[in-house]
Amino acid sequence: MKIAVISDIHGNLEALKATLNDIEKRKVDKIICLGDIIAKGVHPKECISLIRTNCEIVLQGNCDVHFSTEHKNIEEMNEQEKKRIKWNQSLIDKEDREYLLNLPFCYELYMSGSLIRLFHATPTVNNKAILNVDSIETKYQMFLPSEKTLSQDIADVVIYGHIHHPYMDRIYNKTIINVGSVGNSFDVIRNKNKDSDVLETTKSNYLIIEGEYGSREYSSDISFQFIKVPYDIDMELEDENLNIEKENYRFELKQGMYRDMTKINENFKKLGIDVDKI
């Protein structure tokens, strides 16, 4: 069986349509979405509809929760955050919000002997960033169960989203994979003197798992394939004047960089990484 895993659409309709077309051409059997369908782009409602139609399993991302919740303390928030919440909520209706708020946190399956656990960010919370440069111990924690996981077994393979850039690593006979982002791809290790063409980053990213679905026996092969799909970024930005964060959205889609690199660099410094020498 072939399973496509997508994540972090963020209201980018053009990227989602291109990705779903690519998935269809590859004759994938089912699609799993790891959340963050909304926020940033101006087409969250259309994206929710396509995800509900095409994905067999949909998990909940932090943005799905944050921008669907009725925040009782909203008047205590800064003006920018209040504006973001109210604007994003204006783009979807009550049914959309209830759908997002009731999505499950985690999903698990066996394939070719491996217990695969999927979630948006970590097995405990959906808003913490685990990076490809994090420590081995931090990554090991990703395989451990929590009260929010479907089982209390230690996973063999962990697949997540949230950080918007794909990678795969191996520790302790285990595999950790980030699928990247469909609608808001970026890389955090950047240097203008060393970077390749930005189009290496700004394409839509997703993952295909292929193996014997449901099997707990190590008797068949399993594979993980990263896919990068080009899409029409300019067409996605045609409606950018409707976006209250249009400068940030354009920057991220065109440059493949997070809107606040200062925040990224601070995280690197906490890890003991000198960003000026990357």
VEXZA-366538 format. One record per atom (N, C-alpha, C): residue in one letter; y, z, x. Coordinates in pm, whole numbers, plus 50000, padded with zeros to 5 digits. Each point is the difference from the previous one (the first is absolute). Layout:
aYZX/...
END
This chain:
m498815000050084/m501195000049916/m501245000050087/k501014992849955/k501315000050065/k500975008249917/i500665009550064/i501025008249933/i501314998550074/a501054996049930/a501354999550057/a500695013349975/v500675005050102/v500775012449987/v501464996850030/i500855002449902/i501424997350014/i500785013049981/s501235000350048/s500805012249988/s501484996750013/d500825008949953/d501454999950024/d500644986549964/i499954996949872/i500614987749949/i501515001549991/h500455011349955/h501425003749994/h500854989949924/g499494995449887/g500804991549912/g500244986150053/n499274995950105/n500184986750060/n499064990249930/l500534993149901/l499184991349915/l499484987950076/e500834993750082/e499584988150072/e498865003250097/a500105011150069/a498955004050093/a498705002949925/l500095006849886/l498815003449923/l499334987449946/k500784990649947/k499414987749947/k499304992150110/a500634998950117/a499394992750111/a498705006850045/t500005013250001/t498815007550042/t498864998349901/l500305001249872/l498964998249898/l499444985950002/n500834990050026/n499514986350013/n499054998650119/d500365006450111/d499164999550119/d498665007049975/i500055011349932/i498785007449967/i499084991549913/e500594993149903/e499204991549911/e499324988750078/k500724993950094/k499434989150080/k498845004850086/r500035012550040/r498955005550086/r498815005349920/k500044998249867/k498885003649912/k499605014750016/v501015008549994/v499775014450008/v499475005249867/d499105009850006/d499355005049878/d500845010249925/k500725008550072/k500845009949932/k501175003750091/i501055005349938/i501215003950072/i500265014849975/i500325007150108/i500425014049991/i501445000850049/c500865006749925/c501395001950038/c500225014750036/l500665002450114/l500215013850048/l501375005649963/g500704993549908/g501215006149948/g501304994950057/d501095006649955/d501384995950027/d500234985749950/i499794998549871/i500234987149934/i501504997749983/i500765010749981/i501414998849966/i500905005150113/a501324998649977/a501075004950087/a500304989950110/k501274997450020/k500594990850098/k500324986449939/g499004992649952/g500244986949940/g500425001049855/v500434988649944/v500575000149865/v499014995749893/h498724998350038/h499014995449902/h498835009749984/p500265013049986/p498885009549989/p499174997949874/k500654996749890/k499264998449873/k499014988550009/e500444988850056/e499114988650015/e498855003250096/c500325007650104/c498965003850097/c498975009449937/i500475009549920/i499075009049930/i499064991949912/s500534990249928/s499194991849911/s498934992450078/l500364994050113/l499044992550080/l498935009250061/i500415011850043/i499045009550056/i499025004649892/r500495003149883/r499125004449891/r499024989149960/t500434987650007/t499164988749960/t498944996850105/n500355001350128/n499154994850106/n499215010550078/c500415012549996/c499365010350084/c499045008649920/e498795001550051/e499005008349934/e500295014950020/i500495003550119/i500355013750033/i501445000250047/v500815009249945/v501395001750043/v500235014750027/l500465003350120/l500305013850036/l501515002349997/q500375012650006/q501405004049983/q500695001950135/g501154993450015/g500815001850119/g501145009649976/n500635004550107/n501095009649987/n501194994349922/c500314987250020/c501124994049926/c499684998549852/d498734997449969/d499594999149859/d500305013049927/v499775011150070/v500275013149941/v501505002949997/h500644998550116/h501395004250015/h500944992849904/f499794987249982/f500924992349918/f499544998549855/s498935006949963/s499575000449860/s500185013749938/t500215010050082/t500115013849953/t501385003049943/e500035007849894/e501265005349948/e500375012250085/h500904998250093/h500355010850091/h500975009849934/k499545012249979/k500855010049935/k501175004150088/n499824998150131/n501065004150094/n500814988150050/i500014989249924/i500644987850049/i501485001850028/e500665008549924/e501445002150021/e500295007850129/e498965006050057/e500175007150126/e499804990750120/m499514987949976/m499754990550108/m501304993450044/n499984994250121/n501194992850045/n500214987449916/e501194994950002/e500364988849913/e499144987750025/q499694997450125/q499204988150032/q498615000949939/e499365011750011/e498655001549947/e500004999749848/k501015006349937/k500124999449855/k500114985549954/k500804992350070/k500214986049964/k498714992050015/r499265002650109/r498744993050022/r499005002849890/i499875012649963/i499045003849897/i500374993649866/k501235001349961/k500424994649870/k499894984949996/w500334993350111/w499914985450003/w498564995449991/n499125006150079/n498594996049997/n499385002849863/q500385010949938/q499455003049868/q500534990549893/s501164994350022/s500564990549903/s499244986749999/l499234997450104/l499294987250012/l498625000249935/i499525011949963/i498695001249936/i500145008149871/d499014998949912/d500095007249874/d499085012250000/k499985006949889/k499235012549988/k498524997750024/e499464989149948/e498574997050019/e499684998050148/d500884993050070/d499804997950144/d499985013450073/r500955008449966/r500115012850069/r498785008849972/e499535000249878/e498815007849968/e498774994750073/y499924986850010/y498894993950075/y500025004550146/l501164999450063/l500115003750141/l499725014850022/l500475008449909/l499835014550015/l498575004549977/n499194991549938/n498615003749972/n498994993050089/l500474993350103/l499084993550093/l499255010450083/p498774997050039/p499225009550082/p500525000650144/f499675010850067/f500455002550137/f499114993150103/c498704999449973/c499024996250102/c498874992049938/y499344991950082/y498814992749957/y499024999750116/e498705000349968/e498974999650103/e498914990149961/l499384994050100/l498884991049977/l499134999750125/y498744996349980/y499114997450112/y499884985050019/m500004995750125/m499764986150031/m499224999150131/s498854993749994/s499144998050118/s499795013050077/g499825011149927/g499715012950061/g501195009050023/s501204994450000/s501215007850033/s500675005649875/l500375012750007/l500835005949895/l501454996350029/i500574992149912/i501384995550016/i500885007649902/r501035006650052/r500945007449916/r501364993250008/l500624997849884/l501294993249993/l501025009049930/f501215000250054/f501115007349939/f501294993850051/h501135004649948/h501274993850037/h500465004050139/a499995013050031/a500585004550127/a499085009450078/t499565011049938/t499075009450065/t499065005449891/p498925007050039/p499125005749898/p500585011949925/t501175004750042/t500595011849935/t501314997049928/v500844991350056/v501284996549938/v500234985150013/n500844994549913/n500214985550003/n501334995850060/n500645009250075/n501324996650055/n500175003850147/k498895001750072/k500085003350142/k499574987950082/a500784996650103/a499724988250081/a499125003450119/i498804994450002/i499115001050116/i500074986650073/l500525000250122/l500284987750073/l498864996250095/n500014987550043/n498984995550095/n500115006950135/v501165006050030/v500205006950128/v499765015149989/d499595004749884/d499745014349984/d498785004350081/s499845013050016/s498935005650082/s498624997949937/i498985001050083/i498624998949951/i499715010849898/e500465012250023/e499745010949906/e500674997349865/t501244994850003/t500694996549875/t499234989449924/k499524990150070/k499224989549934/k498675005349948/y499385009250074/y498725005649955/y500155007149866/q501135006749979/q500255007049874/q499964990549880/m500264987350025/m500004990249891/m498604998049941/f498955003150074/f498634998049952/f499485011949920/l500715011250007/l499525012149936/l500335000049851/p499155006049919/p500255000549856/p501075010249965/s500484999449878/s500945009849948/s499685002249853/e500755008549935/e499795002449857/e500344987649917/k500674990350062/k500394987849928/k499044988350023/t499055001550092/t499064989150025/t498845000749901/l499324988849980/l498954999449899/l498755007650043/s499755000550131/s498875007850050/s500505009350109/q499135009050042/q500335009250109/q499304996150130/d499584987550006/d499384994750121/d501074995250097/i499654999950128/i500884994150101/i499824984949997/a501074992749990/a499944985549987/a499624993550133/d499344988449990/d499714991850118/d501134990150028/v500604995449892/v501114990450009/v501115005049908/v501235000150052/v501175003649920/v500934988049997/i500464996649880/i500924988749983/i501225005149923/y501184997650054/y501225005049936/y501154990150015/g501135003349938/g501194991650005/g501185008150052/h501104999649928/h501185008550019/h500874996650121/i499404997150117/i500834998350119/i500434985550023/h499474990749920/h500494986149995/h499664991550122/h499195004850092/h499554991150107/h498515002150026/p499254988950006/p498545001050009/p499525003450139/y498925007750006/y499315002750126/y498615005149971/m499155000050101/m498665005849988/m499685007650129/d499375011649987/d499645008050116/d498615006049977/r499345003750109/r498675005949994/r500015013450072/i499565010649932/i499845013250062/i498755006649941/y499225006550084/y498835007749956/y499074991949908/n499704987850038/n499154991149919/n500604996949863/k501275001949986/k500674997849872/k501084989350017/t500394994049888/t501004989350002/t501165003649909/i501214999350054/i501215002349920/i500774986849994/i500404996249880/i500654987149979/i501235001849912/n501104994150043/n501144998449912/n500104985349962/v500194997449870/v499974986249951/v501354993050012/g501045007550039/g501334993950003/g500604999149860/s501024991849986/s500734999049874/s500054985649952/v499834998249870/v500174986849939/v501474996249997/g500845008949950/g501374996149971/g501085005250090/n499635007950103/n501045006350082/n499475002850141/s499484989550062/s499355001550130/s501015002750111/f499685009650084/f500805001850121/f499185006550110/d500494999050122/d499405006650116/d500985010450050/v499485011150052/v500885010750048/v500204999650151/i499094993450072/i500184998650145/i500694986750026/r501305000850022/r500814987950014/r500895000950124/n500204988450062/n500884999050115/n500504985550004/k501294998049990/k500544986549987/k499674991150119/n499725006050115/n499664992250119/n498514996650008/k499205006449915/k498554998050007/k499414994349870/d500765000549892/d499474995949870/d499644985249995/s498924996849927/s499684986349965/s500844995749880/d499734988249948/d500694995049882/d499855010049886/v501085003049930/v499975009849892/v499044996049888/l499704987049989/l499074995549896/l498585004950026/e499735004950121/e498715006450027/e499865013049919/t501135005649960/t500015012849929/t500294998649851/t500904991149963/t500535000249864/t499114993649895/k498874994650040/k499044995049901/k499395011649921/s499424996749885/s499245010049924/s498715003350074/n499625012650000/n498785004550067/n499035006449901/y498724996750014/y498985007149924/y498684999450074/l498975006449944/l498705001550067/l498894995149908/i498984993950060/i498774996849928/i498845007550065/i499255007649918/i498775006550043/i498844991649946/e499014997550082/e498844992649954/e498735006950046/g499105002349905/g498755006750032/g499165001749875/e498965008350010/e499125002349886/e500545011649917/y500634996749890/y500705009849917/y499005010049940/g500345012850012/g499195010549940/g498835004650085/s499714993050111/s498845003550082/s500315011650093/r499105009850005/r500115011250093/r499114998150122/e499444988250013/e499114996950111/e500734991450103/y499785003250128/y500604992050108/y499124987950030/s499714992249899/s499074988950016/s500674986449987/s501315000049981/s500714987249986/s501355001050070/d500594988750026/d501254999750075/d501195003849912/i501075004050066/i501275002949933/i501114994750089/s501044994749938/s501124994650079/s501325003749935/f501035000550084/f501375002849956/f500894988950055/q500674993049911/q500824988550040/q501455002249957/f500924999550095/f501425000749970/f500524986049966/i500774999349893/i500564987249955/i501525001050000/k500674989450050/k501464999249994/k500364987449920/v500765001849893/v500324989049909/v501504997150001/p500414987850035/p501424996749990/p500444998749854/y501235003749973/y500554998349866/y501484996750013/d500604995849890/d501394995550002/d500945012049987/i500435005150114/i500895011850000/i501344996649936/d500514988150027/d501304996249943/d499954999549848/m498864995349946/m499864999849854/m499975014349945/e499325008950071/e499975014049957/e501405005949999/l500854995650092/l501355005450012/l501024992949911/e499564990249922/e500934992949912/e500675009349900/d499295010449959/d500535009649903/d500565012550067/e500314999250130/e500385012150072/e501315006149952/n500864992249935/n501255005649948/n499765010249889/l498784999849945/l499645009949899/l499545013150063/n499844999850131/n499415011350072/n501105009050056/i499985012649964/i501035009350050/i499825003050149/e498824996350055/e499745002050142/e499784986650069/k500764990049959/k499714986350045/k500114998350152/e500945006850064/e500124998650146/e498765005450070/n499535011749957/n498815005950060/n498764991649972/y499894995149877/y498834992049961/y499964987050080/r501134993250011/r500074987650078/r499665002750147/f500535010750054/f499755003450141/f498505001950024/e499355007749914/e498585002850020/e499154987449986/l500284991949898/l499194988149979/l500224989550108/k501234998850047/k500324989750099/k499705004450144/q500205012950029/q499865004750137/q498665006950028/g499265003449895/g498735007050020/g500175013550066/m501115006749965/m500315013250054/m500375009449886/y499655012750016/y500395010149903/y501525001650000/r500545002549883/r501465000649984/r500675011150082/d499245010450034/d500565011350075/d499185002150127/m500264992150102/m499255001150124/m500285013150073/t501135006349969/t500285013150060/t498935010149960/k499594999449874/k498955008949950/k498684997150072/i499704987350018/i498784996150070/i500025005350143/n501134998150067/n500125004350140/n499885015150014/e500495007449902/e499875014650002/e498535004149991/n499244992749918/n498575002949990/n499294997250132/f500414989350068/f499414996850130/f500295011250100/k501235005149999/k500375010650094/k499175012549977/k499675002949873/k499155011549969/k498604998350060/l499594987350015/l498714997150059/l500044999050152/g501215002350056/g500154999350145/g500154985950053/i500404990749915/i500154986150039/i501484996950022/d500344994950116/d501384996350033/d500264986049945/v500744999249889/v500204987249934/v500784990250087/d500795005050093/d500774991150086/d499134992950103/k498765004850017/k499114994050098/k498844992349936/i500014999049867/i498934992749931/i500094985250033/
END
